[in-house]
Amino acid sequence: MALGEFDLIARYFKRPVARAALGVGDDCALLRLTPGQQLAVSTDLLVEGRHFLSTVAPERLGHKALAVNLSDLAAAGASPLAFTLSLSMPRAEERFLEPFAQGLLALAEAHGIELVGGDTTGGPVLCIGITVMGEVPPGQALLRSGARVGDEIWVSGSLGDARLALEAFRGSLSLPGEAFEQVRRAMECPSPRVALGLALRGLASAAIDLSDGLLGDLGHVLRASGVGAELAWEALPRSAILGVQSEAWQRACLLTGGDDYELLFTAPAAHHHQVLSSATMVQTPVHCVGQIVAAERGLVVTQNGAALDLQGLSAFDHFKS
Protein backbone atom coordinates (compact mmCIF):
# COMPACT_ATOMS: atom_id res chain seq x y z
CA MET A 1 0.00 0.00 0.00
CA ALA A 2 1.33 3.45 -0.93
CA LEU A 3 1.59 6.03 1.82
CA GLY A 4 1.42 9.81 1.79
CA GLU A 5 4.56 11.82 2.55
CA PHE A 6 3.68 12.89 6.07
CA ASP A 7 2.17 9.53 6.99
CA LEU A 8 5.34 7.68 6.10
CA ILE A 9 7.53 10.17 7.98
CA ALA A 10 5.38 9.89 11.11
CA ARG A 11 5.15 6.11 10.93
CA TYR A 12 8.73 5.14 10.13
CA PHE A 13 11.09 8.01 10.82
CA LYS A 14 9.73 10.26 13.58
CA ARG A 15 11.44 9.36 16.85
CA PRO A 16 11.87 11.18 20.16
CA VAL A 17 15.21 12.96 20.44
CA ALA A 18 17.37 13.19 23.54
CA ARG A 19 20.52 15.01 22.42
CA ALA A 20 18.90 17.40 19.94
CA ALA A 21 16.70 20.26 21.15
CA LEU A 22 14.16 19.60 18.38
CA GLY A 23 13.95 16.79 15.85
CA VAL A 24 11.60 15.69 13.05
CA GLY A 25 8.41 17.72 12.59
CA ASP A 26 9.38 21.38 12.16
CA ASP A 27 10.98 23.34 9.33
CA CYS A 28 14.37 23.07 11.02
CA ALA A 29 15.91 20.82 13.63
CA LEU A 30 17.61 22.42 16.62
CA LEU A 31 20.84 20.87 17.90
CA ARG A 32 22.46 21.13 21.30
CA LEU A 33 26.18 21.47 20.70
CA THR A 34 28.69 20.69 23.43
CA PRO A 35 30.39 23.97 24.39
CA GLY A 36 33.82 24.35 22.83
CA GLN A 37 33.31 21.61 20.22
CA GLN A 38 33.51 22.03 16.45
CA LEU A 39 30.71 20.75 14.23
CA ALA A 40 31.75 18.11 11.66
CA VAL A 41 29.36 17.72 8.71
CA SER A 42 29.36 15.26 5.79
CA THR A 43 26.82 14.21 3.19
CA ASP A 44 26.43 11.29 0.78
CA LEU A 45 23.95 10.46 -1.96
CA LEU A 46 23.22 6.83 -2.83
CA VAL A 47 21.52 6.16 -6.17
CA GLU A 48 20.02 2.82 -7.18
CA GLY A 49 22.06 1.21 -9.95
CA ARG A 50 25.07 3.42 -9.21
CA HIS A 51 25.78 2.84 -5.52
CA PHE A 52 23.65 -0.19 -4.72
CA LEU A 53 21.88 -3.02 -6.53
CA SER A 54 18.11 -3.37 -6.64
CA THR A 55 18.51 -6.84 -5.09
CA VAL A 56 19.78 -5.55 -1.73
CA ALA A 57 17.46 -6.25 1.21
CA PRO A 58 15.83 -3.02 2.50
CA GLU A 59 17.13 -3.45 6.07
CA ARG A 60 20.68 -3.80 4.74
CA LEU A 61 20.21 -0.77 2.52
CA GLY A 62 19.06 1.28 5.51
CA HIS A 63 22.12 0.15 7.43
CA LYS A 64 24.52 0.93 4.60
CA ALA A 65 23.02 4.33 3.82
CA LEU A 66 23.88 5.52 7.31
CA ALA A 67 27.09 3.47 7.64
CA VAL A 68 28.81 5.17 4.71
CA ASN A 69 28.14 8.55 6.30
CA LEU A 70 29.24 7.46 9.76
CA SER A 71 32.44 6.30 8.08
CA ASP A 72 33.13 9.92 7.11
CA LEU A 73 32.74 11.01 10.73
CA ALA A 74 35.10 8.19 11.73
CA ALA A 75 37.71 9.42 9.26
CA ALA A 76 37.53 12.86 10.87
CA GLY A 77 37.75 11.52 14.42
CA ALA A 78 34.32 13.01 15.13
CA SER A 79 31.72 11.77 17.58
CA PRO A 80 28.28 11.24 15.92
CA LEU A 81 25.55 13.69 16.92
CA ALA A 82 22.64 13.90 14.44
CA PHE A 83 21.64 13.20 10.84
CA THR A 84 19.04 14.07 8.24
CA LEU A 85 17.50 11.75 5.65
CA SER A 86 16.16 12.60 2.19
CA LEU A 87 14.37 9.94 0.15
CA SER A 88 13.29 10.04 -3.48
CA MET A 89 11.49 6.90 -4.66
CA PRO A 90 9.02 5.78 -7.31
CA ARG A 91 6.54 4.45 -4.72
CA ALA A 92 6.14 4.75 -0.96
CA GLU A 93 5.55 1.13 0.01
CA GLU A 94 5.37 -0.28 3.52
CA ARG A 95 7.16 -3.51 2.54
CA PHE A 96 10.24 -1.43 1.72
CA LEU A 97 9.98 1.40 4.24
CA GLU A 98 9.51 -0.67 7.39
CA PRO A 99 12.66 -2.84 7.08
CA PHE A 100 14.63 0.08 5.60
CA ALA A 101 13.81 2.21 8.64
CA GLN A 102 14.62 -0.66 11.00
CA GLY A 103 18.08 -1.16 9.51
CA LEU A 104 18.77 2.59 9.47
CA LEU A 105 17.61 3.32 13.00
CA ALA A 106 19.21 0.23 14.54
CA LEU A 107 22.62 1.45 13.38
CA ALA A 108 21.76 4.99 14.49
CA GLU A 109 20.93 3.75 17.97
CA ALA A 110 24.14 1.70 18.12
CA HIS A 111 26.19 4.84 17.46
CA GLY A 112 24.11 7.30 19.47
CA ILE A 113 23.17 9.45 16.47
CA GLU A 114 19.66 10.90 16.12
CA LEU A 115 17.50 11.43 13.02
CA VAL A 116 16.42 15.08 13.21
CA GLY A 117 14.90 15.88 9.81
CA GLY A 118 14.98 15.46 6.05
CA ASP A 119 12.62 15.25 3.08
CA THR A 120 10.72 12.73 0.95
CA THR A 121 9.50 12.94 -2.63
CA GLY A 122 8.56 10.83 -5.62
CA GLY A 123 11.15 10.18 -8.31
CA PRO A 124 12.11 7.81 -11.13
CA VAL A 125 14.60 5.73 -9.08
CA LEU A 126 15.38 5.21 -5.43
CA CYS A 127 17.82 7.86 -4.15
CA ILE A 128 18.94 8.17 -0.53
CA GLY A 129 20.60 11.33 0.74
CA ILE A 130 21.99 11.51 4.27
CA THR A 131 23.80 14.35 6.00
CA VAL A 132 25.58 13.51 9.25
CA MET A 133 26.76 15.88 11.94
CA GLY A 134 29.30 15.17 14.63
CA GLU A 135 31.47 16.89 17.19
CA VAL A 136 35.24 17.12 17.54
CA PRO A 137 37.44 19.22 19.85
CA PRO A 138 39.24 22.11 18.10
CA GLY A 139 42.57 21.03 16.66
CA GLN A 140 41.84 17.30 17.05
CA ALA A 141 40.00 16.56 13.80
CA LEU A 142 41.76 14.03 11.56
CA LEU A 143 42.46 15.59 8.16
CA ARG A 144 43.84 14.37 4.84
CA SER A 145 46.60 16.96 4.88
CA GLY A 146 48.75 15.90 7.83
CA ALA A 147 50.84 13.01 6.48
CA ARG A 148 54.60 13.53 6.73
CA VAL A 149 57.61 11.74 5.28
CA GLY A 150 58.51 8.81 7.53
CA ASP A 151 54.94 8.23 8.78
CA GLU A 152 53.62 4.70 8.67
CA ILE A 153 50.52 3.91 6.59
CA TRP A 154 47.81 1.82 8.24
CA VAL A 155 44.46 0.33 7.24
CA SER A 156 41.76 -1.20 9.40
CA GLY A 157 39.99 -4.49 8.83
CA SER A 158 40.45 -6.22 5.49
CA LEU A 159 40.08 -4.91 1.95
CA GLY A 160 38.55 -6.02 -1.31
CA ASP A 161 35.64 -8.25 -0.32
CA ALA A 162 32.98 -5.75 -1.37
CA ARG A 163 34.49 -5.51 -4.86
CA LEU A 164 34.70 -9.31 -4.99
CA ALA A 165 30.98 -9.51 -4.19
CA LEU A 166 30.19 -7.01 -6.94
CA GLU A 167 32.11 -9.08 -9.49
CA ALA A 168 30.22 -12.18 -8.37
CA PHE A 169 26.94 -10.32 -8.90
CA ARG A 170 28.16 -9.29 -12.35
CA GLY A 171 28.97 -12.90 -13.20
CA SER A 172 32.66 -12.14 -13.70
CA LEU A 173 33.60 -14.92 -11.27
CA SER A 174 31.90 -17.65 -9.27
CA LEU A 175 31.97 -18.11 -5.50
CA PRO A 176 30.52 -20.99 -3.43
CA GLY A 177 27.43 -20.14 -1.39
CA GLU A 178 28.99 -19.50 2.02
CA ALA A 179 31.86 -17.49 0.54
CA PHE A 180 29.47 -15.43 -1.56
CA GLU A 181 27.31 -14.63 1.47
CA GLN A 182 30.37 -13.48 3.42
CA VAL A 183 31.59 -11.06 0.77
CA ARG A 184 28.04 -9.95 0.02
CA ARG A 185 27.67 -8.96 3.66
CA ALA A 186 30.88 -6.96 3.41
CA MET A 187 29.40 -5.06 0.48
CA GLU A 188 25.92 -4.55 1.91
CA CYS A 189 26.61 -4.17 5.66
CA PRO A 190 29.89 -2.29 6.20
CA SER A 191 30.95 -1.49 9.77
CA PRO A 192 31.79 2.20 10.22
CA ARG A 193 34.99 2.49 12.28
CA VAL A 194 33.76 5.29 14.53
CA ALA A 195 35.39 3.99 17.70
CA LEU A 196 38.75 3.65 15.93
CA GLY A 197 38.51 7.19 14.56
CA LEU A 198 37.98 8.53 18.08
CA ALA A 199 40.86 6.43 19.40
CA LEU A 200 43.22 7.84 16.76
CA ARG A 201 42.87 11.45 17.91
CA GLY A 202 46.34 12.62 18.83
CA LEU A 203 47.96 9.56 17.24
CA ALA A 204 47.15 9.69 13.52
CA SER A 205 48.61 12.43 11.35
CA ALA A 206 46.08 12.01 8.50
CA ALA A 207 43.06 9.84 7.74
CA ILE A 208 40.46 9.00 5.10
CA ASP A 209 37.82 6.32 4.73
CA LEU A 210 38.19 3.82 1.90
CA SER A 211 35.11 4.28 -0.25
CA ASP A 212 36.49 4.53 -3.80
CA GLY A 213 39.51 2.20 -3.65
CA LEU A 214 42.88 2.12 -1.89
CA LEU A 215 44.91 3.75 -4.65
CA GLY A 216 42.42 6.54 -5.24
CA ASP A 217 41.74 7.36 -1.61
CA LEU A 218 45.40 7.19 -0.62
CA GLY A 219 46.04 9.48 -3.58
CA HIS A 220 43.73 12.08 -1.99
CA VAL A 221 45.87 12.01 1.17
CA LEU A 222 49.11 12.26 -0.78
CA ARG A 223 47.92 15.26 -2.80
CA ALA A 224 46.56 17.04 0.26
CA SER A 225 49.76 16.37 2.23
CA GLY A 226 52.24 16.95 -0.60
CA VAL A 227 53.97 13.57 -0.13
CA GLY A 228 54.38 10.16 -1.78
CA ALA A 229 53.86 6.61 -0.52
CA GLU A 230 55.25 3.13 -0.75
CA LEU A 231 52.89 0.22 -0.05
CA ALA A 232 53.88 -3.41 0.51
CA TRP A 233 51.63 -5.75 -1.48
CA GLU A 234 52.19 -8.61 0.94
CA ALA A 235 51.04 -6.47 3.89
CA LEU A 236 47.63 -5.54 2.46
CA PRO A 237 45.01 -7.35 4.58
CA ARG A 238 42.66 -9.64 2.69
CA SER A 239 40.17 -12.34 3.60
CA ALA A 240 40.86 -16.00 2.98
CA ILE A 241 38.21 -15.86 0.24
CA LEU A 242 39.98 -13.10 -1.65
CA GLY A 243 43.37 -14.64 -0.93
CA VAL A 244 42.64 -17.71 -3.09
CA GLN A 245 41.56 -15.68 -6.12
CA SER A 246 43.86 -15.02 -9.07
CA GLU A 247 46.58 -12.40 -8.77
CA ALA A 248 44.68 -10.20 -11.23
CA TRP A 249 41.49 -10.28 -9.18
CA GLN A 250 43.38 -9.65 -5.97
CA ARG A 251 45.02 -6.57 -7.46
CA ALA A 252 41.73 -5.22 -8.75
CA CYS A 253 39.91 -5.81 -5.48
CA LEU A 254 42.65 -4.70 -3.08
CA LEU A 255 43.94 -1.69 -4.97
CA THR A 256 40.88 -0.27 -6.75
CA GLY A 257 37.87 -1.97 -5.18
CA GLY A 258 35.51 0.45 -3.45
CA ASP A 259 32.89 0.11 -0.72
CA ASP A 260 35.30 -1.15 1.96
CA TYR A 261 34.60 1.74 4.38
CA GLU A 262 37.69 0.90 6.36
CA LEU A 263 39.97 3.64 7.64
CA LEU A 264 43.28 4.43 5.99
CA PHE A 265 45.48 6.56 8.21
CA THR A 266 49.05 7.64 8.72
CA ALA A 267 50.91 7.99 11.99
CA PRO A 268 54.49 8.71 13.06
CA ALA A 269 56.55 5.54 13.44
CA ALA A 270 57.06 6.49 17.10
CA HIS A 271 53.32 5.91 17.64
CA HIS A 272 53.40 2.34 16.27
CA HIS A 273 52.74 0.55 19.55
CA GLN A 274 50.22 3.15 20.70
CA VAL A 275 48.26 2.67 17.48
CA LEU A 276 48.18 -1.10 18.02
CA SER A 277 47.15 -0.67 21.65
CA SER A 278 44.40 1.82 20.83
CA ALA A 279 43.04 -0.40 18.07
CA THR A 280 42.99 -3.37 20.43
CA MET A 281 41.05 -1.36 23.00
CA VAL A 282 38.29 -0.65 20.46
CA GLN A 283 38.45 -4.23 19.11
CA THR A 284 39.35 -3.19 15.57
CA PRO A 285 42.19 -4.92 13.71
CA VAL A 286 44.69 -2.60 12.02
CA HIS A 287 47.62 -3.36 9.72
CA CYS A 288 50.72 -1.34 8.86
CA VAL A 289 50.95 -1.53 5.07
CA GLY A 290 53.61 0.99 4.06
CA GLN A 291 55.22 4.32 4.68
CA ILE A 292 55.05 7.92 3.53
CA VAL A 293 57.95 8.99 1.29
CA ALA A 294 59.00 12.15 -0.53
CA ALA A 295 56.55 13.51 -3.09
CA GLU A 296 58.87 12.97 -6.05
CA ARG A 297 58.77 9.20 -5.50
CA GLY A 298 55.03 9.17 -6.17
CA LEU A 299 52.86 6.19 -5.21
CA VAL A 300 54.55 2.81 -5.47
CA VAL A 301 53.32 -0.68 -4.57
CA THR A 302 56.10 -3.22 -4.15
CA GLN A 303 55.90 -7.01 -4.27
CA ASN A 304 58.97 -8.91 -3.09
CA GLY A 305 60.92 -5.70 -3.40
CA ALA A 306 59.92 -4.95 -7.01
CA ALA A 307 57.47 -2.22 -8.05
CA LEU A 308 54.15 -3.44 -9.44
CA ASP A 309 52.87 -2.10 -12.74
CA LEU A 310 49.85 0.00 -11.74
CA GLN A 311 48.95 1.03 -15.27
CA GLY A 312 45.26 0.51 -15.97
CA LEU A 313 44.30 0.48 -12.28
CA SER A 314 42.12 3.42 -11.31
CA ALA A 315 39.78 4.36 -8.49
CA PHE A 316 36.01 4.50 -8.73
CA ASP A 317 34.67 7.69 -10.31
CA HIS A 318 30.97 8.53 -9.98
CA PHE A 319 30.81 9.96 -13.50
CA LYS A 320 33.24 7.66 -15.35
CA SER A 321 32.53 4.27 -13.77
Disulfide bonds with the S-S distance in Angstrom:
none
